[in-house]
């Protein structure tokens, strides 16, 4: 039986503290300065080393990030309008990340998206934002919840308004995948064209996902330098 996610109010409170993080991509500047990660040599390391991720847009994208403890997000943007992002929060359902049946896992992931993450990171920032399609999937061998969002004026690209001649942000359509790993739940996303098959973004996000490393909850916090990280990859 599918079960209702525990603690949506707790999740909403935690996610709200990091909801400013997509400010540049959403055309809203944050009022608060929150914790930042580090980016060098094409790799981003989140605060507390919760995860690291290789830039999918080369070594010199714009990197917009903001975290409050272990909740927050990072977005990569380039001049051509490419966009990839990661949102994460701690698990607030006691069964998230546990060895559940698929139906329970999918209910947890869907509730995480609908109870807090989409309302706080997107709807609140961009009135009229909507999830236009969504459903259950298997992603990288595990249950996931996937979807496409329409974000009015949420693109990093601009066009000139024909009446005023002023630059106006274009609408954004973003493919997303929600999944749990260890003690955190994640949403990864990328820009998609509105006139292609709705799940056509999955190969792009699979490649993006393979560039993410997740810190095990049992692993000690090792204070690596970027030189250490780069040497390890050589």
KERO-5298 format. One line per 2 residues: for each residue x, y, z of N, C-alpha, C, CB. Coordinates in Angstrom, 3 decimals, always signed. Glycine has a CB too. Layout:
BEGIN
X/Y/Z/X/Y/Z/X/Y/Z/X/Y/Z ~ ...
This chain:
BEGIN
+0.840/-1.190/+0.000/+0.000/+0.000/+0.000/+0.877/+1.243/+0.000/-0.951/+0.004/+1.217 ~ +0.521/+2.214/-0.833/+1.228/+3.496/-0.796/+0.892/+4.188/+0.507/+0.853/+4.393/-2.015
+1.830/+4.968/+1.025/+1.597/+5.631/+2.295/+1.901/+7.100/+2.162/+2.440/+5.006/+3.405 ~ +1.242/+7.909/+2.956/+1.447/+9.349/+2.966/+2.780/+9.675/+3.597/+0.316/+10.058/+3.711
+3.526/+10.614/+3.004/+4.819/+11.021/+3.551/+4.641/+11.661/+4.908/+5.533/+11.985/+2.603 ~ +5.544/+11.344/+5.844/+5.506/+11.939/+7.174/+6.058/+13.361/+7.134/+6.302/+11.082/+8.174
+5.487/+14.226/+7.932/+6.085/+15.521/+8.218/+6.183/+16.496/+7.083/+7.392/+15.318/+8.727 ~ +5.125/+16.738/+6.258/+5.239/+17.734/+5.207/+5.516/+19.127/+5.749/+3.987/+17.752/+4.386
+5.028/+19.422/+6.950/+5.294/+20.745/+7.527/+6.776/+20.919/+7.837/+4.463/+20.952/+8.802 ~ +7.416/+19.844/+8.358/+8.850/+19.922/+8.626/+9.630/+20.090/+7.331/+9.328/+18.671/+9.375
+9.224/+19.355/+6.304/+9.886/+19.474/+5.020/+9.700/+20.866/+4.449/+9.361/+18.429/+4.049 ~ +8.505/+21.411/+4.565/+8.255/+22.752/+4.053/+9.110/+23.779/+4.764/+6.788/+23.111/+4.195
+9.246/+23.654/+6.077/+10.047/+24.606/+6.843/+11.514/+24.538/+6.443/+9.899/+24.342/+8.338 ~ +12.033/+23.315/+6.278/+13.438/+23.174/+5.909/+13.694/+23.632/+4.483/+13.881/+21.734/+6.075
+12.813/+23.260/+3.570/+13.019/+23.636/+2.174/+12.873/+25.131/+1.969/+12.044/+22.897/+1.281 ~ +12.043/+25.782/+2.770/+11.832/+27.217/+2.617/+13.113/+27.992/+2.856/+10.750/+27.697/+3.567
+13.954/+27.515/+3.760/+15.186/+28.243/+4.063/+16.143/+28.257/+2.883/+15.872/+27.631/+5.269 ~ +15.983/+27.291/+1.954/+16.868/+27.228/+0.792/+16.173/+27.603/-0.504/+17.446/+25.851/+0.665
+14.936/+28.065/-0.441/+14.153/+28.266/-1.658/+14.620/+29.432/-2.516/+12.730/+28.472/-1.299 ~ +15.516/+30.262/-1.985/+16.052/+31.363/-2.773/+17.133/+30.903/-3.750/+16.610/+32.429/-1.855
+17.525/+29.664/-3.679/+18.760/+29.231/-4.316/+18.754/+29.300/-5.832/+19.057/+27.854/-3.905 ~ +17.595/+29.181/-6.450/+17.523/+29.219/-7.901/+17.290/+30.640/-8.404/+16.418/+28.296/-8.398
+17.699/+31.635/-7.624/+17.325/+33.017/-7.886/+17.735/+33.527/-9.256/+17.918/+33.888/-6.852 ~ +18.940/+33.229/-9.683/+19.370/+33.757/-10.970/+18.565/+33.137/-12.100/+20.860/+33.504/-11.183
+18.441/+31.806/-12.072/+17.697/+31.133/-13.128/+16.224/+31.501/-13.105/+17.853/+29.636/-13.004 ~ +15.698/+31.875/-11.944/+14.293/+32.231/-11.832/+14.076/+33.740/-11.860/+13.717/+31.655/-10.563
+15.134/+34.500/-12.077/+15.051/+35.956/-12.213/+14.651/+36.640/-10.929/+14.077/+36.320/-13.290 ~ +14.972/+36.042/-9.788/+14.687/+36.657/-8.490/+15.957/+36.618/-7.675/+13.517/+35.931/-7.744
+16.398/+37.744/-7.141/+17.623/+37.774/-6.357/+17.301/+37.483/-4.891/+18.334/+39.142/-6.501 ~ +18.137/+36.711/-4.205/+17.842/+36.349/-2.827/+18.032/+37.516/-1.886/+18.708/+35.199/-2.391
+17.231/+37.543/-0.842/+17.366/+38.573/+0.183/+18.341/+38.143/+1.262/+16.012/+38.894/+0.802 ~ +18.656/+36.839/+1.323/+19.518/+36.327/+2.374/+20.764/+35.697/+1.762/+18.766/+35.307/+3.246
+21.892/+35.854/+2.435/+23.126/+35.204/+2.019/+23.260/+33.913/+2.809/+24.366/+36.134/+2.234 ~ +23.146/+32.774/+2.134/+23.223/+31.488/+2.779/+24.573/+30.851/+2.463/+22.061/+30.581/+2.333
+24.768/+29.631/+2.924/+26.055/+28.965/+2.769/+26.290/+28.576/+1.317/+26.131/+27.729/+3.667 ~ +27.559/+28.683/+0.881/+27.922/+28.388/-0.501/+28.857/+27.190/-0.555/+28.579/+29.610/-1.165
+28.813/+26.469/-1.668/+29.764/+25.403/-1.907/+30.999/+25.943/-2.604/+29.128/+24.291/-2.733 ~ +31.807/+25.030/-3.167/+33.027/+25.419/-3.862/+33.016/+24.824/-5.268/+34.286/+24.956/-3.075
+33.519/+25.611/-6.226/+33.580/+25.153/-7.612/+34.957/+25.458/-8.171/+32.477/+25.821/-8.476 ~ +35.613/+24.427/-8.657/+36.927/+24.599/-9.258/+37.242/+23.382/-10.110/+38.016/+24.813/-8.175
+37.899/+23.630/-11.236/+38.283/+22.531/-12.107/+37.103/+21.762/-12.665/+39.172/+21.597/-11.371 ~ +35.942/+22.434/-12.790/+34.774/+21.786/-13.363/+33.976/+20.938/-12.404/+35.187/+20.958/-14.483
+34.337/+20.933/-11.114/+33.620/+20.132/-10.118/+33.084/+21.028/-9.006/+34.542/+19.039/-9.528 ~ +31.832/+20.815/-8.664/+31.195/+21.541/-7.565/+31.090/+20.621/-6.357/+29.791/+22.071/-7.979
+31.485/+21.125/-5.167/+31.349/+20.377/-3.914/+30.395/+21.138/-3.011/+32.736/+20.167/-3.214 ~ +29.290/+20.495/-2.635/+28.279/+21.126/-1.799/+28.801/+21.308/-0.379/+26.989/+20.296/-1.792
+28.252/+22.282/+0.365/+28.651/+22.447/+1.766/+28.496/+21.140/+2.540/+27.821/+23.553/+2.433 ~ +29.467/+20.860/+3.418/+29.435/+19.616/+4.170/+29.735/+18.393/+3.343/+28.118/+19.455/+4.804
+30.141/+18.605/+2.064/+30.441/+17.495/+1.159/+29.276/+16.509/+1.055/+31.694/+16.764/+1.626 ~ +28.041/+17.054/+1.097/+26.861/+16.200/+0.932/+26.932/+15.464/-0.394/+25.562/+17.031/+1.015
+27.330/+16.190/-1.422/+27.532/+15.589/-2.732/+28.516/+16.453/-3.507/+26.184/+15.439/-3.504 ~ +29.091/+15.880/-4.541/+29.861/+16.646/-5.510/+29.303/+16.322/-6.882/+31.396/+16.325/-5.422
+29.464/+17.265/-7.825/+28.911/+17.051/-9.158/+29.800/+17.728/-10.187/+27.461/+17.585/-9.252 ~ +30.037/+17.030/-11.275/+30.797/+17.599/-12.380/+29.889/+18.509/-13.201/+31.405/+16.482/-13.269
+30.417/+19.647/-13.601/+29.641/+20.556/-14.429/+29.316/+19.898/-15.761/+30.399/+21.872/-14.648 ~ +28.033/+19.852/-16.148/+27.681/+19.306/-17.455/+27.832/+20.322/-18.575/+26.271/+18.791/-17.433
+28.221/+21.559/-18.220/+28.317/+22.646/-19.198/+29.754/+23.134/-19.354/+27.416/+23.811/-18.786 ~ +30.712/+22.237/-19.129/+32.100/+22.614/-19.290/+32.680/+23.218/-18.027/+32.240/+23.578/-20.425
+33.926/+23.688/-18.098/+34.625/+24.137/-16.888/+34.274/+25.543/-16.425/+36.081/+24.067/-17.114 ~ +33.544/+26.312/-17.239/+33.309/+27.719/-16.889/+31.843/+28.136/-16.981/+34.129/+28.605/-17.785
+30.914/+27.387/-16.400/+29.519/+27.840/-16.403/+29.304/+28.889/-15.317/+28.555/+26.646/-16.196 ~ +28.168/+29.544/-15.359/+27.725/+30.302/-14.189/+27.206/+29.284/-13.173/+26.612/+31.375/-14.565
+27.634/+29.407/-11.939/+27.226/+28.493/-10.878/+26.485/+29.290/-9.819/+28.452/+27.748/-10.264 ~ +25.235/+28.963/-9.592/+24.400/+29.651/-8.608/+24.019/+28.634/-7.550/+23.124/+30.294/-9.268
+24.412/+28.874/-6.305/+24.115/+27.895/-5.264/+23.801/+28.587/-3.954/+25.284/+26.928/-5.082 ~ +23.113/+27.881/-3.101/+22.777/+28.372/-1.767/+22.290/+27.208/-0.927/+21.705/+29.495/-1.831
+22.816/+27.109/+0.295/+22.454/+26.016/+1.191/+22.213/+26.561/+2.590/+23.554/+24.930/+1.213 ~ +21.307/+25.916/+3.292/+21.122/+26.131/+4.719/+21.268/+24.751/+5.362/+19.710/+26.808/+5.051
+22.445/+24.532/+5.982/+22.789/+23.215/+6.506/+22.789/+22.207/+5.358/+21.796/+22.782/+7.627 ~ +21.944/+21.204/+5.404/+21.988/+20.189/+4.352/+20.816/+20.297/+3.374/+22.003/+18.811/+4.974
+20.166/+21.452/+3.313/+19.115/+21.691/+2.326/+19.556/+22.827/+1.418/+17.753/+22.023/+3.013 ~ +19.391/+22.654/+0.127/+19.779/+23.718/-0.788/+19.829/+23.235/-2.215/+21.115/+24.286/-0.395
+20.527/+23.991/-3.065/+20.560/+23.667/-4.483/+21.733/+24.334/-5.163/+19.265/+24.078/-5.156 ~ +22.089/+23.777/-6.310/+23.078/+24.389/-7.191/+22.534/+24.321/-8.610/+24.473/+23.676/-7.080
+22.772/+25.396/-9.375/+22.336/+25.466/-10.767/+23.517/+25.859/-11.637/+21.168/+26.473/-10.940 ~ +23.671/+25.165/-12.756/+24.686/+25.497/-13.759/+23.981/+26.110/-14.968/+25.519/+24.226/-14.174
+24.475/+27.251/-15.422/+23.874/+27.949/-16.559/+24.989/+28.377/-17.507/+23.033/+29.184/-16.090 ~ +24.725/+28.322/-18.828/+25.710/+28.845/-19.764/+25.086/+29.920/-20.652/+26.294/+27.711/-20.623
+25.927/+30.537/-21.493/+25.477/+31.664/-22.301/+24.456/+31.246/-23.346/+26.657/+32.323/-22.974 ~ +24.451/+29.988/-23.736/+23.524/+29.507/-24.747/+22.153/+29.172/-24.179/+24.094/+28.300/-25.425
+21.977/+29.325/-22.864/+20.703/+29.009/-22.235/+20.623/+27.613/-21.670/+19.616/+29.194/-23.204 ~ +21.731/+26.865/-21.718/+21.738/+25.549/-21.090/+21.597/+25.672/-19.585/+23.017/+24.793/-21.439
+20.911/+24.740/-18.966/+20.682/+24.789/-17.524/+20.560/+23.375/-16.975/+19.413/+25.612/-17.194 ~ +21.303/+23.124/-15.914/+21.181/+21.888/-15.139/+21.158/+22.284/-13.668/+22.364/+20.878/-15.448
+20.437/+21.530/-12.852/+20.391/+21.854/-11.438/+20.187/+20.648/-10.559/+19.317/+22.836/-11.180 ~ +20.569/+20.820/-9.288/+20.361/+19.808/-8.245/+19.739/+20.507/-7.049/+21.711/+19.088/-7.848
+18.634/+19.985/-6.552/+18.034/+20.415/-5.290/+18.104/+19.233/-4.340/+16.548/+20.914/-5.482 ~ +18.461/+19.473/-3.075/+18.455/+18.374/-2.112/+17.966/+18.869/-0.754/+19.862/+17.752/-1.985
+17.341/+17.975/-0.030/+16.960/+18.212/+1.357/+17.179/+16.907/+2.125/+15.465/+18.706/+1.470 ~ +17.281/+16.975/+3.436/+17.284/+15.715/+4.203/+15.973/+14.960/+3.990/+17.500/+15.994/+5.718
+16.023/+13.658/+4.168/+14.791/+12.869/+4.136/+13.932/+13.250/+5.334/+15.099/+11.339/+4.137 ~ +12.655/+13.532/+5.070/+11.740/+13.836/+6.169/+10.654/+12.784/+6.314/+11.108/+15.196/+5.963
+10.734/+11.738/+5.532/+9.887/+10.571/+5.727/+10.776/+9.477/+6.309/+9.196/+10.110/+4.378 ~ +10.327/+8.855/+7.388/+11.173/+7.880/+8.076/+11.504/+6.681/+7.204/+10.497/+7.411/+9.340
+10.744/+6.454/+6.144/+10.992/+5.315/+5.273/+11.780/+5.692/+4.015/+9.681/+4.683/+4.881 ~ +12.061/+6.981/+3.821/+12.810/+7.391/+2.634/+14.204/+6.775/+2.661/+12.902/+8.932/+2.547
+14.590/+6.166/+1.557/+15.903/+5.536/+1.472/+15.967/+4.150/+2.069/+16.902/+6.388/+2.137 ~ +14.881/+3.693/+2.731/+14.849/+2.341/+3.307/+14.490/+1.331/+2.224/+13.832/+2.261/+4.485
+14.676/+0.041/+2.483/+14.327/-0.993/+1.492/+12.821/-1.225/+1.447/+15.051/-2.316/+1.813 ~ +12.093/-0.307/+0.809/+10.635/-0.380/+0.717/+10.209/-1.095/-0.557/+10.022/+1.026/+0.764
+8.912/-1.378/-0.651/+8.367/-1.800/-1.935/+8.299/-0.579/-2.842/+6.956/-2.462/-1.769 ~ +8.220/-0.810/-4.155/+8.277/+0.277/-5.132/+7.139/+1.274/-4.940/+8.235/-0.285/-6.545
+5.948/+0.787/-4.588/+4.799/+1.679/-4.427/+5.030/+2.680/-3.299/+3.530/+0.868/-4.154 ~ +5.611/+2.223/-2.198/+5.904/+3.129/-1.085/+6.969/+4.135/-1.470/+6.349/+2.344/+0.146
+8.041/+3.678/-2.124/+9.098/+4.597/-2.567/+8.540/+5.687/-3.462/+10.199/+3.835/-3.304 ~ +7.696/+5.328/-4.401/+7.159/+6.300/-5.343/+6.243/+7.300/-4.648/+6.407/+5.592/-6.460
+5.443/+6.830/-3.667/+4.582/+7.743/-2.914/+5.412/+8.756/-2.132/+3.673/+6.959/-1.960 ~ +6.521/+8.312/-1.532/+7.403/+9.204/-0.777/+7.987/+10.278/-1.694/+8.537/+8.403/-0.098
+8.467/+9.859/-2.867/+9.097/+10.799/-3.794/+8.085/+11.803/-4.343/+9.760/+10.041/-4.945 ~ +6.899/+11.320/-4.704/+5.874/+12.225/-5.216/+5.460/+13.236/-4.152/+4.653/+11.433/-5.697
+5.283/+12.777/-2.907/+4.884/+13.686/-1.835/+5.968/+14.725/-1.551/+4.571/+12.897/-0.563 ~ +7.231/+14.318/-1.590/+8.341/+15.265/-1.399/+8.272/+16.378/-2.439/+9.707/+14.537/-1.485
+7.985/+16.004/-3.681/+7.885/+17.001/-4.750/+6.678/+17.912/-4.561/+7.804/+16.312/-6.108 ~ +5.519/+17.327/-4.281/+4.284/+18.113/-4.255/+4.051/+18.847/-2.941/+3.118/+17.220/-4.530
+4.495/+18.286/-1.816/+4.211/+18.902/-0.525/+5.054/+20.137/-0.256/+4.426/+17.904/+0.571 ~ +6.286/+20.156/-0.749/+7.161/+21.279/-0.392/+8.043/+21.749/-1.531/+8.024/+20.898/+0.763
+8.724/+20.835/-2.205/+9.782/+21.259/-3.123/+9.251/+22.080/-4.291/+10.519/+20.054/-3.649 ~ +8.250/+21.583/-4.982/+7.714/+22.375/-6.086/+7.037/+23.657/-5.605/+6.729/+21.546/-6.885
+6.184/+23.622/-4.576/+5.586/+24.894/-4.115/+6.606/+25.925/-3.667/+4.640/+24.629/-2.981 ~ +7.649/+25.499/-2.941/+8.555/+26.471/-2.340/+9.674/+26.910/-3.275/+9.148/+25.900/-1.092
+10.200/+26.006/-4.077/+11.293/+26.364/-4.966/+10.808/+26.958/-6.285/+12.143/+25.155/-5.237 ~ +9.571/+26.677/-6.668/+9.124/+27.098/-7.989/+7.827/+27.915/-7.953/+8.933/+25.888/-8.865
+6.746/+27.343/-7.413/+5.453/+28.044/-7.428/+5.525/+29.387/-6.730/+4.382/+27.192/-6.773 ~ +6.174/+29.427/-5.574/+6.249/+30.673/-4.814/+7.068/+31.723/-5.548/+6.847/+30.417/-3.437
+8.095/+31.293/-6.281/+8.960/+32.222/-6.986/+8.354/+32.686/-8.311/+10.306/+31.582/-7.231 ~ +7.613/+31.803/-8.967/+7.071/+32.093/-10.295/+5.585/+31.728/-10.330/+7.855/+31.318/-11.396
+4.708/+32.675/-10.039/+3.272/+32.402/-10.105/+2.893/+31.849/-11.480/+2.463/+33.681/-9.802 ~ +2.073/+30.831/-11.462/+1.683/+30.190/-12.707/+2.519/+28.972/-13.045/+1.769/+31.169/-13.821
+3.569/+28.707/-12.250/+4.375/+27.505/-12.473/+3.501/+26.270/-12.275/+5.604/+27.470/-11.514 ~ +3.708/+25.270/-13.115/+2.870/+24.076/-13.050/+3.674/+22.866/-13.516/+1.590/+24.250/-13.912
+3.367/+21.713/-12.939/+3.903/+20.445/-13.430/+2.951/+19.954/-14.506/+4.068/+19.382/-12.270 ~ +3.418/+19.923/-15.745/+2.513/+19.622/-16.856/+2.382/+18.118/-17.111/+2.998/+20.315/-18.119
+3.421/+17.346/-16.777/+3.351/+15.896/-16.894/+4.241/+15.281/-15.823/+3.777/+15.421/-18.318 ~ +3.862/+14.103/-15.344/+4.657/+13.435/-14.324/+4.244/+11.984/-14.238/+4.502/+14.125/-12.958
+5.103/+11.189/-13.606/+4.769/+9.790/-13.442/+5.912/+9.004/-12.836/+4.379/+9.193/-14.761 ~ +5.646/+7.738/-12.563/+6.635/+6.839/-11.978/+7.599/+6.353/-13.048/+5.949/+5.646/-11.292
+8.824/+6.077/-12.625/+9.831/+5.583/-13.557/+10.885/+4.809/-12.792/+10.474/+6.742/-14.349 ~ +11.717/+4.100/-13.525/+12.945/+3.516/-12.990/+14.098/+4.322/-13.561/+13.077/+1.980/-13.346
+14.931/+4.861/-12.678/+16.032/+5.722/-13.103/+17.320/+5.185/-12.507/+15.795/+7.204/-12.675 ~ +18.257/+4.857/-13.368/+19.530/+4.280/-12.930/+19.302/+3.083/-11.997/+20.383/+5.348/-12.221
+18.290/+2.279/-12.343/+18.044/+1.036/-11.636/+17.227/+1.140/-10.361/+19.312/+0.428/-11.317 ~ +16.719/+2.344/-10.049/+15.948/+2.510/-8.812/+14.652/+3.284/-9.092/+16.796/+3.245/-7.736
+13.651/+3.156/-8.184/+12.419/+3.914/-8.383/+12.676/+5.421/-8.361/+11.395/+3.545/-7.311 ~ +11.961/+6.145/-9.213/+12.091/+7.599/-9.284/+10.762/+8.185/-9.712/+13.222/+8.021/-10.264
+10.600/+9.480/-9.428/+9.433/+10.214/-9.902/+9.934/+11.242/-10.908/+8.645/+10.898/-8.712 ~ +9.377/+11.229/-12.122/+9.854/+12.123/-13.164/+8.731/+13.058/-13.602/+10.394/+11.321/-14.363
+9.090/+14.159/-14.220/+8.077/+15.097/-14.677/+8.665/+16.205/-15.520/+7.351/+15.684/-13.505 ~ +7.776/+17.058/-16.023/+8.148/+18.263/-16.761/+7.408/+19.432/-16.149/+7.825/+18.130/-18.284
+8.149/+20.505/-15.846/+7.568/+21.728/-15.294/+7.513/+22.816/-16.369/+8.384/+22.216/-14.070 ~ +6.478/+23.642/-16.307/+6.424/+24.869/-17.097/+6.579/+26.033/-16.123/+5.078/+24.979/-17.923
+7.637/+26.831/-16.321/+7.936/+27.957/-15.438/+7.835/+29.248/-16.236/+9.348/+27.812/-14.796 ~ +6.743/+30.009/-16.100/+6.598/+31.257/-16.849/+7.735/+32.228/-16.537/+5.250/+31.912/-16.533
+8.383/+32.718/-17.577/+9.500/+33.666/-17.445/+10.598/+33.090/-16.532/+8.991/+35.027/-16.881 ~ +10.805/+31.798/-16.605/+11.798/+31.157/-15.751/+13.065/+30.736/-16.461/+11.202/+29.980/-15.112
+13.203/+31.093/-17.746/+14.380/+30.695/-18.498/+15.538/+31.652/-18.230/+14.065/+30.642/-19.995 ~ +16.745/+31.185/-18.527/+17.908/+32.073/-18.483/+18.078/+32.823/-19.796/+19.175/+31.278/-18.168
+17.226/+32.521/-20.784/+17.270/+33.210/-22.073/+16.261/+34.355/-22.103/+16.993/+32.224/-23.224 ~ +16.572/+35.371/-22.923/+15.706/+36.541/-23.069/+15.292/+36.723/-24.533/+16.422/+37.811/-22.551
+14.172/+37.405/-24.736/+13.811/+37.920/-26.059/+13.267/+39.327/-25.881/+12.762/+36.996/-26.774 ~ +13.272/+40.094/-26.925/+12.776/+41.470/-26.852/+11.267/+41.486/-27.013/+13.440/+42.353/-27.930
+10.594/+42.152/-26.086/+9.151/+42.306/-26.161/+8.802/+43.132/-27.395/+8.594/+42.967/-24.874 ~ +7.915/+42.636/-28.275/+7.620/+43.372/-29.512/+6.949/+44.726/-29.277/+6.737/+42.533/-30.397
+6.287/+44.894/-28.142/+5.609/+46.159/-27.863/+6.516/+47.174/-27.202/+4.411/+45.921/-26.993 ~ +7.309/+46.733/-26.230/+8.152/+47.665/-25.475/+9.599/+47.686/-25.948/+8.114/+47.315/-24.014
+10.016/+46.624/-26.640/+11.410/+46.521/-27.046/+12.344/+46.143/-25.918/+11.854/+47.805/-27.637 ~ +11.789/+45.919/-24.728/+12.612/+45.580/-23.575/+12.851/+44.067/-23.510/+11.946/+46.076/-22.277
+13.995/+43.655/-22.942/+14.249/+42.215/-22.817/+13.315/+41.577/-21.796/+15.710/+41.961/-22.419 ~ +12.793/+40.424/-22.136/+11.876/+39.670/-21.274/+12.366/+38.228/-21.215/+10.393/+39.745/-21.803
+12.353/+37.668/-20.025/+12.749/+36.262/-19.907/+11.745/+35.355/-20.615/+12.874/+35.859/-18.425 ~ +12.272/+34.366/-21.303/+11.421/+33.379/-21.938/+10.886/+32.398/-20.901/+12.186/+32.636/-23.037
+9.827/+31.674/-21.270/+9.332/+30.608/-20.408/+10.341/+29.456/-20.404/+7.928/+30.117/-20.881 ~ +10.324/+28.708/-19.326/+11.217/+27.559/-19.184/+10.396/+26.288/-19.046/+12.156/+27.734/-17.967
+10.816/+25.260/-19.758/+10.286/+23.912/-19.558/+11.444/+23.067/-19.059/+9.652/+23.314/-20.886 ~ +11.258/+22.398/-17.924/+12.351/+21.640/-17.325/+11.934/+20.209/-17.021/+12.831/+22.323/-16.055
+12.735/+19.287/-17.507/+12.563/+17.895/-17.125/+13.195/+17.656/-15.777/+13.163/+16.959/-18.175 ~ +12.577/+16.825/-14.962/+13.073/+16.579/-13.601/+12.991/+15.110/-13.240/+12.286/+17.404/-12.587
+13.900/+14.715/-12.361/+13.890/+13.368/-11.769/+14.067/+13.532/-10.268/+15.024/+12.445/-12.382 ~ +13.208/+12.885/-9.479/+13.288/+12.898/-8.020/+13.667/+11.509/-7.539/+11.943/+13.357/-7.383
+14.642/+11.442/-6.634/+15.096/+10.154/-6.110/+15.705/+10.373/-4.724/+16.132/+9.484/-7.077 ~ +15.813/+9.301/-3.954/+16.461/+9.334/-2.634/+17.765/+8.566/-2.679/+15.533/+8.747/-1.545
+18.777/+9.114/-1.995/+20.042/+8.420/-1.815/+20.476/+8.622/-0.369/+21.132/+8.937/-2.819 ~ +20.612/+7.546/+0.358/+21.026/+7.589/+1.754/+20.073/+8.487/+2.544/+22.488/+8.093/+1.879
+20.582/+9.551/+3.167/+19.760/+10.376/+4.058/+19.174/+11.613/+3.383/+20.577/+10.804/+5.241 ~ +19.282/+11.718/+2.060/+18.790/+12.900/+1.363/+17.882/+12.509/+0.189/+19.968/+13.751/+0.863
+17.004/+13.438/-0.155/+16.186/+13.308/-1.353/+16.611/+14.411/-2.318/+14.649/+13.395/-1.018 ~ +16.678/+14.059/-3.602/+17.232/+14.951/-4.620/+16.246/+15.161/-5.763/+18.548/+14.391/-5.160
+16.343/+16.332/-6.365/+15.712/+16.614/-7.653/+16.811/+17.095/-8.581/+14.551/+17.680/-7.524 ~ +16.958/+16.456/-9.736/+17.858/+16.965/-10.761/+17.014/+17.391/-11.954/+18.924/+15.893/-11.173
+17.482/+18.403/-12.682/+16.649/+18.975/-13.737/+17.498/+19.538/-14.862/+15.746/+20.064/-13.172 ~ +16.865/+19.722/-16.025/+17.491/+20.350/-17.173/+16.416/+20.962/-18.049/+18.340/+19.337/-17.968
+16.824/+21.923/-18.885/+15.900/+22.534/-19.833/+15.500/+21.522/-20.904/+16.532/+23.785/-20.481 ~ +14.237/+21.584/-21.324/+13.748/+20.744/-22.414/+12.927/+21.603/-23.364/+12.905/+19.551/-21.873
+12.811/+21.148/-24.600/+11.948/+21.823/-25.567/+10.505/+21.397/-25.323/+12.381/+21.500/-27.029 ~ +9.547/+22.318/-25.476/+8.153/+21.968/-25.168/+7.495/+21.058/-26.197/+7.343/+23.216/-25.042
+8.117/+20.886/-27.372/+7.459/+20.155/-28.451/+8.119/+18.815/-28.749/+7.445/+20.993/-29.697 ~ +8.792/+18.234/-27.741/+9.418/+16.925/-27.924/+8.741/+15.931/-26.982/+10.963/+16.989/-27.657
+8.925/+14.621/-27.186/+8.343/+13.644/-26.254/+8.717/+13.978/-24.822/+8.808/+12.220/-26.599 ~ +7.748/+13.869/-23.918/+7.891/+14.483/-22.601/+9.023/+13.896/-21.772/+6.612/+14.349/-21.847
+9.384/+12.642/-21.994/+10.454/+12.036/-21.204/+11.777/+11.969/-21.961/+10.050/+10.647/-20.771 ~ +11.915/+12.766/-23.009/+13.135/+12.732/-23.832/+14.352/+13.282/-23.099/+12.920/+13.519/-25.110
+14.152/+13.913/-21.952/+15.259/+14.474/-21.176/+16.011/+13.419/-20.368/+14.741/+15.544/-20.247 ~ +15.471/+12.211/-20.249/+16.063/+11.217/-19.352/+17.510/+10.851/-19.708/+15.221/+9.971/-19.362
+17.870/+10.686/-20.983/+19.291/+10.403/-21.259/+20.217/+11.531/-20.800/+19.491/+10.160/-22.751 ~ +19.801/+12.786/-20.967/+20.626/+13.910/-20.506/+20.793/+13.874/-18.998/+20.008/+15.248/-20.934
+19.701/+13.598/-18.269/+19.800/+13.585/-16.818/+20.513/+12.328/-16.310/+18.411/+13.683/-16.201 ~ +20.470/+11.235/-17.064/+21.260/+10.059/-16.680/+22.744/+10.383/-16.741/+20.938/+8.855/-17.594
+23.150/+11.070/-17.802/+24.561/+11.457/-17.922/+24.953/+12.432/-16.813/+24.831/+12.088/-19.304 ~ +24.068/+13.386/-16.508/+24.316/+14.335/-15.425/+24.445/+13.599/-14.091/+23.185/+15.384/-15.353
+23.532/+12.662/-13.838/+23.530/+11.895/-12.591/+24.838/+11.133/-12.403/+22.352/+10.921/-12.568 ~ +25.383/+10.601/-13.480/+26.614/+9.815/-13.372/+27.816/+10.666/-13.004/+26.885/+9.096/-14.671
+27.667/+11.981/-13.074/+28.722/+12.885/-12.624/+28.572/+13.312/-11.176/+28.752/+14.096/-13.493 ~ +27.572/+12.752/-10.466/+27.333/+13.107/-9.063/+27.906/+12.023/-8.158/+25.814/+13.301/-8.787
+28.591/+12.442/-7.108/+29.056/+11.524/-6.063/+28.348/+11.884/-4.765/+30.617/+11.592/-5.891 ~ +27.799/+10.885/-4.083/+27.061/+11.091/-2.849/+27.896/+10.608/-1.684/+25.703/+10.367/-2.886
+27.977/+11.419/-0.620/+28.728/+11.004/+0.563/+27.890/+10.058/+1.396/+29.157/+12.221/+1.402 ~ +28.455/+8.922/+1.735/+27.761/+7.959/+2.588/+27.550/+8.559/+3.965/+28.551/+6.637/+2.689
+26.372/+8.326/+4.590/+26.139/+8.873/+5.929/+27.103/+8.321/+6.974/+24.722/+8.586/+6.357 ~ +27.722/+7.171/+6.700/+28.668/+6.573/+7.644/+30.106/+7.012/+7.395/+28.582/+5.067/+7.572
+30.321/+7.742/+6.282/+31.689/+8.134/+5.953/+32.103/+9.343/+6.775/+31.822/+8.437/+4.451 ~ +33.355/+9.369/+7.245/+33.822/+10.549/+7.979/+33.930/+11.744/+7.049/+35.179/+10.274/+8.647
+33.772/+12.929/+7.598/+33.903/+14.149/+6.829/+35.386/+14.425/+6.634/+33.190/+15.341/+7.530 ~ +35.858/+14.300/+5.401/+37.264/+14.515/+5.081/+37.401/+15.877/+4.428/+37.816/+13.392/+4.153
+38.241/+16.721/+4.985/+38.423/+18.056/+4.458/+39.465/+18.009/+3.338/+38.848/+19.043/+5.580 ~ +38.990/+17.713/+2.130/+39.879/+17.641/+0.988/+40.075/+19.030/+0.392/+39.328/+16.670/-0.067
+41.235/+19.236/-0.185/+41.444/+20.428/-0.991/+41.084/+20.090/-2.428/+42.913/+20.943/-0.881 ~ +40.906/+21.118/-3.264/+40.609/+20.847/-4.650/+41.783/+20.172/-5.332/+40.244/+22.125/-5.371
+43.009/+20.431/-4.860/+44.165/+19.734/-5.405/+44.054/+18.241/-5.157/+45.458/+20.278/-4.798 ~ +43.570/+17.865/-3.970/+43.369/+16.453/-3.654/+42.357/+15.823/-4.622/+42.888/+16.292/-2.192
+41.237/+16.552/-4.845/+40.177/+16.038/-5.708/+40.683/+15.871/-7.122/+38.962/+16.964/-5.687 ~ +41.409/+16.874/-7.612/+41.911/+16.799/-8.979/+42.959/+15.715/-9.130/+42.487/+18.133/-9.401
+43.854/+15.555/-8.119/+44.886/+14.521/-8.190/+44.251/+13.127/-8.231/+45.847/+14.636/-6.987 ~ +43.163/+12.980/-7.461/+42.487/+11.673/-7.415/+41.890/+11.303/-8.762/+41.391/+11.676/-6.351
+41.532/+12.327/-9.544/+40.909/+12.050/-10.833/+41.916/+11.844/-11.940/+39.986/+13.162/-11.204 ~ +43.198/+12.046/-11.666/+44.228/+11.886/-12.703/+44.795/+10.464/-12.694/+45.366/+12.911/-12.497
